[in-house]
Structures are given as C-alpha cells and as structure tokens.
Amino acid sequence: MHVFEKNSNIFNLLSETIAEGILVVNQEHKIVSINKQALALFDYTEEELLGRPLTKILPKNNKKVYKTLVGAKPSKKKQLTKNGLMNPVGITKSGLEIPIGIKFNSFDLLDRHYFLGLIFDLSEKRKQLTDLQINVKAMDSALNGITITDALKEDNPIIYANKAFEKITGYSQKEIINRNCRFLQNDDAQQLGIIEMRWAIENGQSCRVVLRNYKKNGSMFWNEISLNPIKDEHGVVTHFVGIQDDITKRIITEQRNRQLIRIFNESDNEIYVFNAATLRYKNVNFGARKNTGYSLKSFMKMTPLDLEPTFTERHFRKLLTPILKSAGKKIEYETLHRRKDGTTYPVEAHLQSTKVGEQCLISAVVFDVTDKREYTQKLERTVAERTKQLKNALIKEKELSELKSKFLAMVSHEFKTPLSSILTSATLVGKYTDSDTQNKREKHLNTIVSGVHHLTSILNDFLSMERLEKGEDLYKFRRFSLSRVVNEVLYNANMILKIGQRINYPMNIEDISICQDEKIVELTLTNLLNNAIKYSQEHTEIDLMVNLTKHTVTFEVVDRGVGIPEDDQKHIFERYFRAANILTTQGTGIGLHIIKSHVQNLGGQVSFISTQNKGSTFTVLFPIEEAFCSE
C-alpha cells in the first residue's frame, strides 16, 4: 500500500476530477486509494477505508466480483470484465444496501499488481425505471382512454394506448399503434372540433374538444378529448398526450333534458320551480312569463308570494309542510295570481317536492281556471290601489301619446324624403335618352334603387317590431351556411355604399355551418352594416369579423364613423331613440331596439363601445343551438 501511495500523485489528481467513484485495491483485495465521489457514495472518510478489505463496502455475497478478481493473472494488463459492467450490491457505513455498477481493470506498478474499479450509482436509474413501470401500470388501469403520440414523427403516430382506449374503441393494440388518431373519424371529418384540434397540434397547444368517433364495429360514440403537448428542455413539442372519455350517455341525457326543457318552456300552462328553503324562483316557463307579464330576469328576484297576494309567508310555508315531509306527495289548491300590471286571475295549483343534490326544490304546475268558473263576487280594492292603477294608466297613456306623435313625425320625414328623391330621379331619367347621358341616367337609377332599399328597410323594421310586440315571432332553428348568409348581406350592403367605402370580408368562414335562426342572423347583420355605412364618411373602411367557438358565434361590426355621444349611449337601444349627433340623418331609431329584442329572446347578447367622431364597434353573440336544430 505504501508503494502505491508514494507513486500515485498523478492518479489522485485525475481521480478527483472524474464524476464517477474510483477505488484501487491490491492483490490482497485491500483498498489502497479511493476518490471523494466513492467516499460520498458509501458515506465513509478516507481514513476509515484505506487499508481496509474490499468486503467492507462490497460484501462477499457479490461472488461474481471476487471470482473475477481472484481469477485475474498479475502478468496480464487487461479489463477483467468481459461483458462490461457488473451490477453488485454495495453497502454504506450505516449498513444500507445500494445498487451499483462496477468495472475492474488490472495494472502493475513497481512490480506490484493492482485493480482499479470504476463505480456507478444505479439507485436513481432503478428508481426511474420503477416509477416508469408504476406510471405505465397506472395508465393501464385508468378508466379513461389514454394515448401518446410522437410529434417528431411524420403524421404524429400513436406510440402508446392503454387498455381503456382499446375497450372504448374496440381496436386492439396491434390495430392502434403507429396510426394517426383520425382512423376513429371514418368519413366524418368535417367537424368543428377536428379543426380546433388540428390547430392546437400545429401550434403545440392544449385543447379540449368533443367529437363524433366510430368504434371498430362502426357504432358512433361521443368522445371528449383532452389533448396536451409534452415539451423537452428546449421547448420543442415531442409528444402529445390524449385523454379520451366516452360521454355518449351524457350527451344523450343532455339531449333528452333539452327536449324536456323545450317542452317545459313551450307549454301554455304555467310551470314554476322554486327553492323550498328560500322560496326564490329557480326557473319558470314561457307560459308563466306570458300569462303574468314578468320577464325571466324579474322572476329570479321573486317568490310565489309576489304572485299570490292572498298568502302570507307563514301561511304558505304551512301549506308546503306535507310535501316537504314526504317526497313525491302532491298538494292542490286554488288561489289568485297577480300579473305584473296588477290584475288578478283564478288558478289551480299542483305542487310536488323533489330533491336535487342538497337542495329541496318544489315544482308547481298552474292552470288558469278563469273559463271554468264565474266570479260570484269581486275583490274590493282599496282607494290607494285604485289611485295607483289610475296613475299608472295615465303615465302609460301619456307615454303612448308621446310615442304616437314621435312615430308619426318620424314616418312622415323618413318616407317623404326618399319618395321625393325617387320621384325626382324617375322624372329626370326619362329626359336622359342619349348615349352620352348614360352616366347621369345611371346616377338617378342608383338614387331610385337606394330609395327603394331604404323604404323597404323601414317597412321591415316596422313589421318586425309589430311581431315582437304581439309575441308572434316563433324562432326556427336550422343549420345553414355561414358564408352564404354573410355573402348575401354584403351583396345588399354594397348596393348602398358611399363613394370610397369598403367592407372588409371576415376570414375563415367558408365550409362552416351553424345552427340558429337564419332570418334573425341575417336581419341583425343587415341592420348593423347599414348603420355603419350610414353613419360613416366616404372613403372609410368597415370591418365585419366572425369568431366561432364550440357553442357560440360572435359577429363584430367596426366602423370609423361619427360614433355615439357618451350621454346618449345608455339610451341607444330604446325604441325610436336617435343620438343627438345624427338627428339630421335618415333613420327610424328602431333598428337597434329590434336587434337587441331578437338576440336576447334567442339567449344571446348585444354590446357596443363607441367614441364620438372616432367610430363604433357593435358585438353580437348568438348561441349555437345544436339540440333544437332541424336540418
């Protein structure tokens, strides 16, 4: 050992710069040198190991190691391990066994024979392997389908699919591996979710979509897919992990629920649902809103006590006691319902309680029994109530009178001006008969066309408003081409463009169809674009933008026109209202009122931002009503 110590300065210097553990043993298998890395691995100091037998850190049960060392001939300078790394078990100072890899080489120094061992700590590698095995077993036992695709290979093929994915799709591992996931789509590839998923893959983004997929036996199932990219240390997407969930039962249940909701909403009878604890309404159908005159928003702040003036809260809660104690039991009673305008009518109410989660809800089906019975006496109203009704009637009559005067003045102006222009242009057209007056003739013909379009638009607005007030608008949902409607609207809008005006066409709407009321979508876009043209100067641009998601379609119309004064913006959707800065411009003041009424009736939203003399942006959001769509 002393001979090695005196002649091993260079060895010591080199061994301390190597990341792996190094030790040297002599022919007697005693440790004569060991570097810091090996000391740290076995948790010893140099003094505790030098001169000690190798068995102190490599137990004798590592027979392969000792058999190799004993069989080595001192005259041979060679590597002692024919097959490279051996994997014995080392032991630390505390007695902990650790997996290691070791390579021995023999060498001679001053007529002495030594063995140099290169030691590798395999603990972390074994842990990683164990973790990987656990993860694979966990994914194989998951209820959701799991796939992993290789983003670095052409066509992003599947390199792993768990057992749940096989069960969901009916395909075996052999039929799945190395294929792109699109084989589940069959010929049904024109889905919005597929477009969204392709975009996410191309841009290395996560997404969640619902697709119609097809099992091996050809049966369709609804597949909710969560797709997430896996990136390496350089930020490069190397793989995609897809989690699939067969939600067919959920979709069918939702569709059935929507059908029930449609029946609920379209029933002429009044149907109410309210919370048994707070008595606040949770939902009411169209029949209830129609018969009482209250909006759904108003009902959400009300209780049955607001409709049934003959009950106190104490009396009403006492009435509910039997159905709260026994689920499924019903109660029936007769009472009076009070409408929003204060009038009352007799009803027959049928109540039943239902548990929904932790809440107890009460459903009430109410029948108007006005025609079934005759009143034997009338409820006497107090003087205060009569005075209040008279005051409300006078206010309404005054408002009606003012609206009538405003309407007549507006109609007179709006019809008189374009009719006068049409008459004048029609007279002048007859005078321009020569070929060199063709430009003048076309100018007057365009004036006539513009005037007719303007009058037609006004009449359409009046008819639409009348149907809204009478409740005659029954919306029809069907699937239609978005680009076709947009093209038709833009074609008509181009007929009335001012000199130098231009409408920018929306991007990426070809081959896209949506389910909504086509006429209302067309009416909305027509009104917004006509307003943008009318209130913008010549040589300006108007943008029409479309944003489509899974459940909504949003239209934005942006102009660089006169804008809306800040003080007038709160009134802009009121009937017949016109902003102060456009009073001299043609218009009825009912277009925006009609748009908002229709869009809200369809469950959508209308909003705008505007700055005077800089322009306006109107945004309209329509829900996509797939459940009610008729092809």
Sequence and secondary structure as in RCSB ss.txt:
>XXXX:A:sequence
MHVFEKNSNIFNLLSETIAEGILVVNQEHKIVSINKQALALFDYTEEELLGRPLTKILPKNNKKVYKTLVGAKPS
KKKQLTKNGLMNPVGITKSGLEIPIGIKFNSFDLLDRHYFLGLIFDLSEKRKQLTDLQINVKAMDSALNGITITD
ALKEDNPIIYANKAFEKITGYSQKEIINRNCRFLQNDDAQQLGIIEMRWAIENGQSCRVVLRNYKKNGSMFWNEI
SLNPIKDEHGVVTHFVGIQDDITKRIITEQRNRQLIRIFNESDNEIYVFNAATLRYKNVNFGARKNTGYSLKSFM
KMTPLDLEPTFTERHFRKLLTPILKSAGKKIEYETLHRRKDGTTYPVEAHLQSTKVGEQCLISAVVFDVTDKREY
TQKLERTVAERTKQLKNALIKEKELSELKSKFLAMVSHEFKTPLSSILTSATLVGKYTDSDTQNKREKHLNTIVS
GVHHLTSILNDFLSMERLEKGEDLYKFRRFSLSRVVNEVLYNANMILKIGQRINYPMNIEDISICQDEKIVELTL
TNLLNNAIKYSQEHTEIDLMVNLTKHTVTFEVVDRGVGIPEDDQKHIFERYFRAANILTTQGTGIGLHIIKSHVQ
NLGGQVSFISTQNKGSTFTVLFPIEEAFCSE
>XXXX:A:secstr
 HHHHHT HHHHHHHTTSSSEEEEEETT BEEEE HHHHHHHT  HHHHTTSBGGGTS TT HHHHHHHHT  TT
  SBS TTS B  EEE TTS EEEEEEEEEEEEETTEEEEEEEEEE HHHHHHHHHHHHHHHHHHH SSEEEEEE
TTSTT  EEEE HHHHHHH   HHHHTTS GGGGGTT    HHHHHHHHHHHTT  EEEEEEEE TTS EEEEEE
EEEEEE TTS EEEEEEEEEE HHHHHHHHHHHHHHHHHHH SSEEEEEETTT  EEEE HHHHHHH   HHHHT
T  HHHH TT  HHHHHHHHHHHHHSTT EEEEEEEEE TTS EEEEEEEEEEEEETTEEEEEEEEEE TTT   
SS     HHHHHHHHHHHHHHHHHHHHHHHHHHHHHHHHHHHHHHHHHHHHHHHTT  SGGGHHHHHHHHHHHHH
HHHHHHHHHHHHHHHHHHHHT      EEEEHHHHHHHHHHHHHTT  TT EEE  SS TT EEEE HHHHHHHH
HHHHHHHHHTS TT EEEEEEEE SSEEEEEEE  S    GGGGGGTTSTT   GGGTTS   S HHHHHHHHHH
HTT EEEEEEETTTEEEEEEEEE  GGG B 
